[in-house]
Structures are given as C-alpha cells and as structure tokens.
Amino acid sequence: NMWGGQGLLGVSIRFCSFDGANENVWHVLEVESNSPAALAGLRPHSDYIIGADTVMNESEDLFSLIETHEAKPLKLYVYNTDTDNCREVIITPNSAWGGEGSLGCGIGYGYLHRIPTRPFEEGKKISLPGQMTGTPITP
C-alpha cells in the first residue's frame, strides 16, 4: 500500500446494469450542413448518442449538458447502426453557427427512437472506444 491511494491495486471496479440503458439514448435525426453536428461527424438516422462523461438519466439531461457546454468542446459517445460500432465524438455547441439550435441537428428521444435490435452473430468482430479493433466478442 505504498502508492498513496485507497486499496491495493489502484483501480476501481464498477458494476453497470443494462436495465434501462436502451431507454436513455438520443437518436440523431437530420444534420444541417456546416453545423456543429456536421463538423463533428454526426450521421443522420444511423447515429445514437448513448452517453457522455456525465450521467444522463432523463431526456432533458442531454439538452442541459449542451447548454452548459456552449462554445466549449463536449465529448459524446455515439453508436452507429450502419457500422455497428461506438465512437467518441467531440462537438462544440454554438448557438451562433448560423442555423437553428446550438448543434444544428434534430434529436429524437423515447420509445420510437431506441436503438433497433439486430440478431447477434457469433464471433463477429466489433470495436469499442479505447479497445483494440477486431477483438472477437462471444456470448
């Protein structure tokens, strides 16, 4: 216990339940050209915002986070249904970008905007942010 922190390993293990996780996603609908959303690389209809560096439990949490990050970079975790991958997106909300809203994209939330289910393919290679690509995932 010489490293100066709590515990012996210097790591923390967190249990995260999937219950309700698919309910707290924001579906990117349309993306205006030259908007902060377009510059960040958000893709219409196939992108789903699944998280950020702060906990988001309700529909308004994302919008509050966007307001507090006006003109400041905001890291979002985004899942894309076409590529079946998650990625980090850095977006800078800017209400003066020249169009509507501070992101320049439509966002849907609720039952009709959940990530669509797809059949699991045994041994399919997927990648997650911060993970080596091509790691096979099995149930």
DSSP file (Angstrom, degrees, kcal/mol; ACC not computed):
  #  RESIDUE AA STRUCTURE BP1 BP2  ACC     N-H-->O    O-->H-N    N-H-->O    O-->H-N    TCO  KAPPA ALPHA  PHI   PSI    X-CA   Y-CA   Z-CA
    1    1 A N              0   0    0      0, 0.0     3,-0.3     0, 0.0     7,-0.1   0.000 360.0 360.0 360.0  50.5    0.0    0.0    0.0
    2    2 A M        +     0   0    0      1,-0.2     6,-0.1     6,-0.1     0, 0.0   0.508 360.0  82.7 -97.0  -7.0    2.8    2.4   -1.0
    3    3 A W  S    S-     0   0    0      2,-0.1    -1,-0.2     5,-0.1     3,-0.1   0.654  96.8-120.7 -80.8 -13.0    1.1    4.2   -3.9
    4    4 A G  S    S+     0   0    0      1,-0.3     2,-0.2    -3,-0.3    -1,-0.1   0.381  76.0  92.4  97.8  -4.0   -0.8    6.6   -1.6
    5    5 A G  S    S-     0   0    0      2,-0.2    -1,-0.3     1,-0.1     2,-0.1  -0.493  82.7 -73.4-112.7-175.4   -4.4    5.9   -2.6
    6    6 A Q  S    S+     0   0    0     -2,-0.2     4,-0.4    -3,-0.1    -1,-0.1  -0.454  91.5  15.0 -76.7 151.8   -7.1    3.6   -1.3
    7    7 A G  S    S-     0   0    0      1,-0.1    -2,-0.2    -2,-0.1     5,-0.0   0.010  85.3 -89.6  78.0 176.5   -7.0   -0.2   -1.9
    8    8 A L  S    S+     0   0    0      3,-0.1    -1,-0.1     1,-0.1    -6,-0.1   0.727 115.8  41.9 -98.5 -26.2   -4.1   -2.4   -3.0
    9    9 A L  S    S-     0   0    0      2,-0.2    -2,-0.1    -8,-0.1     3,-0.1   0.729  93.0-128.7 -96.8 -23.8   -4.4   -2.3   -6.8
   10   10 A G  S    S+     0   0    0     -4,-0.4     2,-0.3     1,-0.3    -3,-0.1   0.747  73.4 105.1  78.5  23.4   -5.2    1.4   -7.5
   11   11 A V        -     0   0    0     -5,-0.1     2,-0.4     2,-0.0    -1,-0.3  -0.903  58.6-142.8-128.9 159.5   -8.2    0.5   -9.6
   12   12 A S        -     0   0    0     -2,-0.3     2,-0.5    -3,-0.1    -5,-0.0  -0.971   8.3-150.0-122.0 143.8  -11.9    0.7   -9.1
   13   13 A I        -     0   0    0     -2,-0.4     2,-0.4     2,-0.0    -2,-0.0  -0.950  14.2-166.4-112.7 128.2  -14.4   -1.9  -10.4
   14   14 A R        -     0   0    0     -2,-0.5     2,-0.6     2,-0.0    -2,-0.0  -0.952  13.6-144.3-119.8 132.6  -17.9   -0.6  -11.3
   15   15 A F        -     0   0    0     -2,-0.4     2,-0.5     2,-0.0    -2,-0.0  -0.839  19.5-172.7 -92.0 124.5  -21.0   -2.7  -11.9
   16   16 A C        -     0   0    0     -2,-0.6     2,-0.2     2,-0.0    -2,-0.0  -0.974  12.3-145.8-122.0 119.6  -23.2   -1.2  -14.5
   17   17 A S        -     0   0    0     -2,-0.5     4,-0.0     1,-0.1    -2,-0.0  -0.584   8.4-146.2 -83.2 144.0  -26.6   -2.8  -15.2
   18   18 A F    >>  +     0   0    0     -2,-0.2     3,-2.8     2,-0.1     4,-0.5   0.639  61.7 122.3 -80.4 -15.4  -28.0   -2.8  -18.7
   19   19 A D  T 34 S-     0   0    0      1,-0.3    -2,-0.1     2,-0.1     0, 0.0  -0.265  89.9  -1.9 -52.8 120.2  -31.6   -2.4  -17.3
   20   20 A G  T >> S+     0   0    0      1,-0.1     3,-1.2    -2,-0.0     4,-0.8   0.362  97.4 118.6  81.8  -5.8  -33.0    0.7  -18.9
   21   21 A A  G X4 S+     0   0    0     -3,-2.8     3,-0.8     1,-0.3    -2,-0.1   0.873  73.3  53.0 -63.1 -36.8  -29.8    1.6  -20.8
   22   22 A N  G 3< S+     0   0    0     -4,-0.5    93,-0.4     1,-0.2     3,-0.3   0.617 102.0  61.8 -74.2 -10.5  -31.5    1.3  -24.2
   23   23 A E  G <4 S+     0   0    0     -3,-1.2     2,-0.8     1,-0.2    87,-0.3   0.735  94.1  63.6 -83.6 -23.3  -34.2    3.8  -23.0
   24   24 A N  S << S+     0   0    0     -3,-0.8     2,-0.3    -4,-0.8    -1,-0.2  -0.500  77.0 114.6-103.7  63.1  -31.7    6.6  -22.4
   25   25 A V        -     0   0    0     -2,-0.8    85,-0.5    -3,-0.3     2,-0.5  -0.954  53.9-143.7-128.5 151.0  -30.5    7.1  -26.0
   26   26 A W  E     -AB  49 109A   0     23,-2.1    23,-3.3    -2,-0.3     2,-0.5  -0.969  16.2-142.4-118.3 120.5  -30.9   10.1  -28.2
   27   27 A H  E     -AB  48 108A   0     81,-2.9    81,-2.8    -2,-0.5     2,-0.6  -0.698  10.7-135.7 -87.4 124.6  -31.4    9.5  -32.0
   28   28 A V  E     + B   0 107A   0     19,-2.5    17,-2.3    -2,-0.5    19,-0.4  -0.711  30.4 174.5 -79.1 117.9  -29.7   11.9  -34.4
   29   29 A L  E     +     0   0A   0     77,-3.1    16,-0.4    -2,-0.6     2,-0.3   0.908  56.1   0.6 -92.5 -82.9  -32.4   12.6  -37.0
   30   30 A E  E     -     0   0A   0     14,-0.2    76,-2.3    15,-0.1     2,-0.5  -0.841  60.7-153.7-110.3 151.8  -31.3   15.3  -39.5
   31   31 A V  E     - B   0 105A   0     -2,-0.3    74,-0.2    74,-0.2     2,-0.2  -0.987  14.0-137.4-125.7 121.5  -28.0   17.1  -39.6
   32   32 A E    >   -     0   0    0     72,-3.0     3,-1.4    -2,-0.5     6,-0.5  -0.539  30.6-104.9 -76.8 140.7  -27.7   20.5  -41.2
   33   33 A S  T 3  S+     0   0    0      1,-0.2    -1,-0.1    -2,-0.2     4,-0.1  -0.357 102.6  14.1 -66.1 146.6  -24.7   21.2  -43.4
   34   34 A N  T 3  S+     0   0    0      1,-0.2    -1,-0.2     2,-0.1    -2,-0.0   0.609  98.6 131.0  62.7  16.2  -21.9   23.3  -41.9
   35   35 A S  S <> S-     0   0    0     -3,-1.4     4,-2.8    69,-0.2     5,-0.2  -0.473  77.0-104.5 -88.9 165.5  -23.5   22.9  -38.4
   36   36 A P  H  > S+     0   0    0      0, 0.0     4,-1.7     0, 0.0    56,-0.2   0.875 124.3  53.5 -55.2 -36.9  -21.6   21.9  -35.3
   37   37 A A  H  >>S+     0   0    0     66,-2.7     5,-2.5     2,-0.2     4,-0.6   0.916 110.4  45.5 -64.8 -43.1  -23.2   18.4  -35.6
   38   38 A A  H >45S+     0   0    0     -6,-0.5     3,-0.9    65,-0.3    -1,-0.2   0.913 111.9  51.3 -66.0 -42.9  -21.9   18.1  -39.2
   39   39 A L  H 3<5S+     0   0    0     -4,-2.8    -1,-0.2     1,-0.3    -2,-0.2   0.815 108.9  52.1 -64.3 -29.9  -18.4   19.3  -38.3
   40   40 A A  H 3<5S-     0   0    0     -4,-1.7    -1,-0.3    -5,-0.2    50,-0.2   0.596 119.1-112.5 -81.6 -11.5  -18.3   16.8  -35.5
   41   41 A G  T <<5 +     0   0    0     -3,-0.9    -3,-0.2    -4,-0.6     2,-0.2   0.676  54.4 165.1  90.4  17.9  -19.2   14.0  -38.0
   42   42 A L      < -     0   0    0     -5,-2.5    -1,-0.2    -6,-0.2    -2,-0.0  -0.480  27.0-143.7 -68.2 139.8  -22.7   13.1  -36.6
   43   43 A R     >  -     0   0    0     -2,-0.2     4,-1.3   -13,-0.0     3,-0.3  -0.909  15.8-116.4-111.2 128.4  -24.6   11.0  -39.2
   44   44 A P  T  4 S-     0   0    0      0, 0.0     2,-1.1     0, 0.0   -15,-0.2  -0.324  86.8  -4.4 -66.4 142.7  -28.3   11.4  -39.6
   45   45 A H  T  4 S+     0   0    0    -17,-2.3   -16,-0.1   -16,-0.4   -15,-0.1  -0.015 127.9  61.2  72.1 -29.4  -30.7    8.5  -38.8
   46   46 A S  T  4 S+     0   0    0     -2,-1.1    35,-2.5    -3,-0.3     2,-0.4   0.561  85.3  85.7-104.7  -9.1  -27.9    5.9  -38.0
   47   47 A D  E  <  - C   0  80A   0     -4,-1.3   -19,-2.5   -19,-0.4     2,-0.4  -0.759  51.7-173.9 -96.7 140.1  -26.2    7.7  -35.1
   48   48 A Y  E     -AC  27  79A   0     31,-2.5    31,-3.0    -2,-0.4     2,-0.6  -0.994  22.2-136.5-130.7 123.4  -27.4    7.3  -31.5
   49   49 A I  E     +AC  26  78A   0    -23,-3.3   -23,-2.1    -2,-0.4    29,-0.2  -0.711  29.2 171.5 -78.8 117.9  -26.0    9.3  -28.6
   50   50 A I  E     -     0   0A   0     27,-2.9     2,-0.3    -2,-0.6    28,-0.2   0.513  53.3 -26.4-109.4  -7.9  -25.6    6.8  -25.8
   51   51 A G  E     - C   0  77A   0     26,-1.2    26,-2.9   -25,-0.1     2,-0.2  -0.992  43.0-148.8 177.2 178.4  -23.6    8.7  -23.2
   52   52 A A  E     - C   0  76A   0      2,-0.6    24,-0.2    -2,-0.3     4,-0.1  -0.818  53.6 -78.4-150.5-173.8  -21.2   11.4  -22.2
   53   53 A D  S    S+     0   0    0     22,-0.7     2,-0.3    -2,-0.2    23,-0.1   0.580 116.1  57.7 -74.6  -7.5  -18.6   11.9  -19.4
   54   54 A T  S    S-     0   0    0      1,-0.0    -2,-0.6     2,-0.0     2,-0.2  -0.850 100.4 -94.0-117.6 158.8  -21.5   12.7  -17.1
   55   55 A V        -     0   0    0     -2,-0.3     2,-0.5    -4,-0.1    -2,-0.1  -0.511  35.4-168.3 -73.2 133.8  -24.5   10.5  -16.2
   56   56 A M        +     0   0    0     -2,-0.2     3,-0.0    -6,-0.1    -1,-0.0  -0.953  20.5 156.9-126.4 111.0  -27.6   11.2  -18.3
   57   57 A N        +     0   0    0     -2,-0.5     2,-0.3     1,-0.0    -1,-0.1   0.606  60.2  43.5-108.1 -16.9  -30.8    9.5  -17.0
   58   58 A E  S >> S-     0   0    0    -34,-0.1     3,-1.3     1,-0.1     4,-0.6  -0.858  85.7-106.0-131.8 163.5  -33.6   11.6  -18.5
   59   59 A S  H >> S+     0   0    0     -2,-0.3     4,-0.7     1,-0.3     3,-0.6   0.849 117.5  53.2 -58.1 -36.4  -34.4   13.2  -21.8
   60   60 A E  H 3> S+     0   0    0      1,-0.2     4,-2.4     2,-0.2    -1,-0.3   0.659  88.8  80.3 -75.9 -15.1  -33.6   16.7  -20.6
   61   61 A D  H <> S+     0   0    0     -3,-1.3     4,-2.1     1,-0.2    -1,-0.2   0.887  92.1  48.9 -61.6 -40.1  -30.1   15.7  -19.3
   62   62 A L  H <X S+     0   0    0     -4,-0.6     4,-2.3    -3,-0.6    -1,-0.2   0.925 111.8  48.7 -64.6 -43.3  -28.5   15.9  -22.8
   63   63 A F  H  X S+     0   0    0     -4,-0.7     4,-2.1     1,-0.2    -2,-0.2   0.870 110.9  50.4 -67.1 -36.1  -30.0   19.3  -23.5
   64   64 A S  H  X S+     0   0    0     -4,-2.4     4,-2.0     2,-0.2    -1,-0.2   0.902 110.4  50.6 -64.6 -41.1  -28.8   20.6  -20.1
   65   65 A L  H  X S+     0   0    0     -4,-2.1     4,-0.8    -5,-0.2    -2,-0.2   0.896 109.3  50.6 -63.8 -40.9  -25.3   19.3  -20.9
   66   66 A I  H >< S+     0   0    0     -4,-2.3     3,-0.7     1,-0.2    -1,-0.2   0.912 109.3  51.4 -63.4 -43.0  -25.4   21.0  -24.3
   67   67 A E  H >< S+     0   0    0     -4,-2.1     3,-1.2     1,-0.2    -2,-0.2   0.895 108.9  50.1 -61.6 -40.9  -26.4   24.3  -22.7
   68   68 A T  H 3< S+     0   0    0     -4,-2.0    -1,-0.2     1,-0.3    -2,-0.2   0.644 109.7  53.0 -74.4 -12.9  -23.6   24.2  -20.2
   69   69 A H  T X< S+     0   0    0     -4,-0.8     3,-2.7    -3,-0.7    -1,-0.3   0.084  72.0 152.7-109.0  22.9  -21.1   23.5  -22.9
   70   70 A E  T <  S-     0   0    0     -3,-1.2    24,-0.2     1,-0.3    -3,-0.1  -0.353  82.2  -2.5 -54.3 124.0  -21.9   26.4  -25.2
   71   71 A A  T 3  S+     0   0    0     22,-3.7    -1,-0.3     1,-0.2    23,-0.1   0.635 117.8 103.1  64.3  17.1  -18.7   27.3  -27.2
   72   72 A K  S <  S-     0   0    0     -3,-2.7    -1,-0.2    21,-0.2    19,-0.1  -0.983  81.8-100.4-127.3 141.4  -16.8   24.5  -25.2
   73   73 A P        -     0   0    0      0, 0.0     2,-0.4     0, 0.0    19,-0.2  -0.307  36.6-164.3 -60.8 139.8  -15.9   21.0  -26.5
   74   74 A L  E     - D   0  91A   0     17,-2.4    17,-2.7     2,-0.0     2,-0.5  -0.995  11.3-141.4-129.6 125.6  -18.2   18.3  -25.4
   75   75 A K  E     - D   0  90A   0     -2,-0.4   -22,-0.7    15,-0.2     2,-0.3  -0.774  24.0-179.8 -90.2 125.4  -17.4   14.6  -25.6
   76   76 A L  E     -CD  52  89A   0     13,-2.9    13,-3.0    -2,-0.5     2,-0.6  -0.923  25.4-133.9-121.0 148.9  -20.3   12.3  -26.6
   77   77 A Y  E     -CD  51  88A   0    -26,-2.9   -27,-2.9    -2,-0.3   -26,-1.2  -0.916  30.2-170.5-102.2 125.0  -20.3    8.5  -27.0
   78   78 A V  E     -CD  49  87A   0      9,-3.0     9,-2.5    -2,-0.6     2,-0.4  -0.952  15.1-156.4-126.3 131.9  -22.2    7.6  -30.2
   79   79 A Y  E     -CD  48  86A   0    -31,-3.0   -31,-2.5    -2,-0.4     2,-0.5  -0.886  10.9-154.9-103.7 136.9  -23.3    4.3  -31.6
   80   80 A N  E  >> -CD  47  85A   0      5,-2.5     4,-1.6    -2,-0.4     5,-0.9  -0.956   8.5-158.0-115.7 126.2  -23.8    3.9  -35.3
   81   81 A T  T  45S+     0   0    0    -35,-2.5    -1,-0.1    -2,-0.5   -34,-0.1   0.776  91.4  55.6 -73.5 -26.5  -26.3    1.2  -36.6
   82   82 A D  T  45S+     0   0    0    -36,-0.2    -1,-0.2     1,-0.2   -35,-0.1   0.919 121.2  27.5 -71.4 -43.1  -24.7    1.0  -40.1
   83   83 A T  T  45S-     0   0    0      2,-0.2    -2,-0.2   -37,-0.1    -1,-0.2   0.612  96.6-136.2 -93.0 -13.9  -21.2    0.3  -38.8
   84   84 A D  T  <5 +     0   0    0     -4,-1.6     2,-0.3     1,-0.2    43,-0.3   0.874  64.7 120.1  57.2  40.4  -22.3   -1.4  -35.6
   85   85 A N  E   < -D   80   0A   0     -5,-0.9    -5,-2.5    41,-0.1     2,-0.3  -0.929  59.4-134.0-132.7 155.6  -19.6    0.5  -33.7
   86   86 A C  E     +D   79   0A   0     41,-1.2     2,-0.3    -2,-0.3    -7,-0.2  -0.838  29.1 174.9-103.6 147.0  -19.3    3.0  -30.9
   87   87 A R  E     -D   78   0A   0     -9,-2.5    -9,-3.0    -2,-0.3     2,-0.4  -0.978  32.7-111.8-146.9 160.0  -17.1    6.1  -31.2
   88   88 A E  E     -D   77   0A   0     -2,-0.3     2,-0.4   -11,-0.2   -11,-0.2  -0.801  31.2-166.4 -91.3 134.8  -16.2    9.2  -29.3
   89   89 A V  E     -D   76   0A   0    -13,-3.0   -13,-2.9    -2,-0.4     2,-0.6  -0.989   9.8-153.9-123.6 127.6  -17.4   12.4  -30.9
   90   90 A I  E     +D   75   0A   0     -2,-0.4     2,-0.4   -50,-0.2   -15,-0.2  -0.906  23.1 174.8-100.5 118.3  -16.2   15.9  -29.8
   91   91 A I  E     -D   74   0A   0    -17,-2.7   -17,-2.4    -2,-0.6   -54,-0.1  -0.955  23.5-151.0-125.3 142.6  -18.8   18.5  -30.6
   92   92 A T        -     0   0    0     -2,-0.4   -22,-0.1   -19,-0.2   -26,-0.0  -0.894  19.9-138.9-115.4 100.8  -18.7   22.2  -29.7
   93   93 A P        +     0   0    0      0, 0.0   -22,-3.7     0, 0.0     2,-0.3  -0.310  27.0 175.4 -57.6 137.1  -22.3   23.6  -29.3
   94   94 A N    >   -     0   0    0      8,-2.9     3,-1.4   -24,-0.2     4,-0.1  -0.825  23.5-168.7-150.6 103.6  -22.6   27.0  -30.8
   95   95 A S  T 3  S+     0   0    0     -2,-0.3     3,-0.3     1,-0.3     6,-0.1   0.614  90.7  58.6 -70.1 -10.6  -25.9   28.9  -30.9
   96   96 A A  T 3   +     0   0    0      1,-0.2    -1,-0.3     6,-0.1     6,-0.1   0.092  67.9 112.6-103.0  22.0  -24.4   31.4  -33.4
   97   97 A W  S <  S-     0   0    0     -3,-1.4    -1,-0.2     4,-0.3    -2,-0.1   0.672  94.9-100.1 -71.3 -15.7  -23.4   28.9  -36.0
   98   98 A G  S    S+     0   0    0      1,-0.4     2,-0.2    -3,-0.3    -2,-0.1   0.434  92.4  61.5 113.6   1.2  -26.0   30.3  -38.5
   99   99 A G  S    S-     0   0    0      2,-0.3    -1,-0.4    -4,-0.1     2,-0.2  -0.613  93.7 -47.6-137.7-161.1  -28.9   27.9  -38.2
  100  100 A E  S    S-     0   0    0     -2,-0.2     4,-0.5    -3,-0.1     3,-0.2  -0.545  97.2  -4.5 -82.9 139.9  -31.3   26.5  -35.7
  101  101 A G  S    S-     0   0    0     -2,-0.2    -4,-0.3     1,-0.2    -2,-0.3  -0.002  87.9 -82.0  73.0 178.9  -30.2   25.3  -32.2
  102  102 A S  S    S+     0   0    0      3,-0.1    -8,-2.9    -6,-0.1    -1,-0.2   0.526 126.2  37.5 -99.4  -6.8  -26.7   25.1  -30.9
  103  103 A L  S    S-     0   0    0    -10,-0.2   -66,-2.7     2,-0.2   -65,-0.3   0.692  94.4-133.3-109.2 -30.2  -25.9   21.7  -32.6
  104  104 A G        +     0   0    0     -4,-0.5   -72,-3.0     1,-0.3     2,-0.3   0.834  69.6  98.7  77.6  33.4  -27.7   22.0  -35.9
  105  105 A C  E    S-B   31   0A   0    -74,-0.2     2,-0.3    -5,-0.1    -1,-0.3  -0.994  72.0-116.6-147.2 153.5  -29.3   18.6  -35.8
  106  106 A G  E     -     0   0A   0    -76,-2.3   -77,-3.1    -2,-0.3     2,-0.4  -0.701  29.7-161.3 -86.5 142.9  -32.7   17.1  -34.9
  107  107 A I  E     -B   28   0A   0     -2,-0.3     2,-0.3   -79,-0.2   -79,-0.2  -0.992   3.6-161.4-130.4 130.1  -32.7   14.7  -31.9
  108  108 A G  E     -B   27   0A   0    -81,-2.8   -81,-2.9    -2,-0.4     2,-0.3  -0.840   9.2-177.4-108.4 147.9  -35.4   12.2  -31.1
  109  109 A Y  E     +B   26   0A   0     -2,-0.3     3,-0.2   -83,-0.2     2,-0.2  -0.991  37.2  44.3-142.1 146.8  -35.9   10.5  -27.7
  110  110 A G  S >  S-     0   0    0    -85,-0.5     3,-2.0   -87,-0.3     4,-0.1  -0.629 100.0 -33.2 116.1-172.8  -38.2    7.9  -26.4
  111  111 A Y  G >  S+     0   0    0      1,-0.3     3,-1.1    -2,-0.2    -1,-0.2   0.842 131.5  50.5 -54.1 -42.9  -39.7    4.5  -27.4
  112  112 A L  G 3  S+     0   0    0      1,-0.2    -1,-0.3    -3,-0.2    -2,-0.1   0.546 110.5  51.9 -76.1  -5.3  -39.7    5.3  -31.2
  113  113 A H  G <  S+     0   0    0     -3,-2.0    -1,-0.2   -88,-0.1    -2,-0.2   0.115  79.4 123.2-118.7  20.5  -36.1    6.4  -31.1
  114  114 A R  S <  S-     0   0    0     -3,-1.1   -91,-0.1     1,-0.1   -92,-0.1  -0.379  76.8 -86.2 -75.9 160.8  -34.4    3.5  -29.4
  115  115 A I        -     0   0    0    -93,-0.4    -1,-0.1     1,-0.1     2,-0.1  -0.520  50.7-117.4 -66.5 126.5  -31.6    1.6  -31.0
  116  116 A P        -     0   0    0      0, 0.0     2,-0.2     0, 0.0    -1,-0.1  -0.383  28.2-117.1 -67.2 144.4  -33.1   -1.1  -33.2
  117  117 A T        -     0   0    0     -2,-0.1    -3,-0.0    -3,-0.0     0, 0.0  -0.499  31.5-173.7 -80.1 151.0  -32.3   -4.7  -32.2
  118  118 A R        -     0   0    0     -2,-0.2     2,-0.0     0, 0.0     0, 0.0  -0.981  33.8 -90.7-140.9 152.2  -30.4   -6.9  -34.5
  119  119 A P        -     0   0    0      0, 0.0     2,-0.3     0, 0.0     0, 0.0  -0.326  43.5-113.5 -65.6 144.3  -29.5  -10.6  -34.3
  120  120 A F        -     0   0    0      1,-0.0     2,-0.7    19,-0.0     0, 0.0  -0.614  23.5-148.6 -78.4 133.1  -26.2  -11.5  -32.6
  121  121 A E    >   -     0   0    0     -2,-0.3     3,-2.1     3,-0.0    -1,-0.0  -0.915  21.2-122.0-106.8 112.8  -23.6  -13.0  -34.9
  122  122 A E  T 3  S+     0   0    0     -2,-0.7    16,-0.1     1,-0.3     0, 0.0  -0.258  93.1   5.6 -53.7 128.4  -21.4  -15.5  -33.1
  123  123 A G  T 3  S+     0   0    0     14,-0.8    -1,-0.3     1,-0.2    15,-0.1   0.518  87.6 156.5  76.6   6.1  -17.7  -14.5  -33.3
  124  124 A K    <   -     0   0    0     -3,-2.1    13,-1.5    13,-0.3     2,-0.5  -0.400  42.7-123.9 -65.6 140.5  -18.4  -11.2  -35.1
  125  125 A K  E     +E  136   0B   0     11,-0.2     2,-0.3    -2,-0.1    -1,-0.1  -0.762  37.6 169.6 -90.0 125.5  -15.6   -8.6  -34.6
  126  126 A I  E     -E  135   0B   0      9,-1.1     9,-0.6    -2,-0.5     2,-0.4  -0.876  21.1-142.0-127.6 162.9  -16.7   -5.3  -33.1
  127  127 A S        -     0   0    0    -43,-0.3   -41,-1.2    -2,-0.3     6,-0.1  -0.983   9.9-167.3-129.4 143.5  -14.8   -2.4  -31.7
  128  128 A L    >   -     0   0    0     -2,-0.4     3,-2.2     4,-0.2   -41,-0.1  -0.847  44.6 -78.3-119.3 157.2  -15.5   -0.1  -28.8
  129  129 A P  T 3  S+     0   0    0      0, 0.0     3,-0.1     0, 0.0   -42,-0.1  -0.355 120.2  12.1 -56.8 129.8  -13.8    3.2  -27.9
  130  130 A G  T 3  S+     0   0    0      1,-0.3     2,-0.3    -2,-0.1   -43,-0.0   0.512 105.2 113.7  82.8   4.8  -10.4    2.5  -26.4
  131  131 A Q  S <  S-     0   0    0     -3,-2.2    -1,-0.3     1,-0.0     2,-0.1  -0.823  77.3-101.7-109.2 148.5  -10.4   -1.2  -27.4
  132  132 A M    >   -     0   0    0     -2,-0.3     3,-0.8    -3,-0.1    -4,-0.2  -0.467  48.3-112.0 -62.5 135.7   -8.1   -2.9  -29.8
  133  133 A T  T 3  S+     0   0    0      1,-0.2    -6,-0.1    -2,-0.1    -1,-0.1  -0.347  94.3  31.9 -71.8 152.0  -10.1   -3.3  -33.1
  134  134 A G  T 3  S+     0   0    0      1,-0.3    -1,-0.2    -8,-0.1    -7,-0.1   0.634  72.3 152.7  81.4  14.5  -11.0   -6.7  -34.3
  135  135 A T  E <   -E  126   0B   0     -3,-0.8    -9,-1.1    -9,-0.6    -1,-0.3  -0.684  45.4-126.2 -78.1 118.8  -11.5   -8.3  -30.9
  136  136 A P  E     -E  125   0B   0      0, 0.0     2,-0.5     0, 0.0   -11,-0.2  -0.412  20.6-153.8 -68.3 140.9  -14.0  -11.1  -31.3
  137  137 A I        -     0   0    0    -13,-1.5   -14,-0.8    -2,-0.1   -13,-0.3  -0.962  14.2-179.6-115.4 127.6  -17.0  -11.0  -28.9
  138  138 A T              0   0    0     -2,-0.5   -16,-0.1   -16,-0.1   -17,-0.0  -0.935 360.0 360.0-125.5 151.9  -18.8  -14.2  -27.9
  139  139 A P              0   0    0      0, 0.0    -1,-0.0     0, 0.0   -17,-0.0   0.510 360.0 360.0 -69.4 360.0  -21.8  -14.6  -25.6
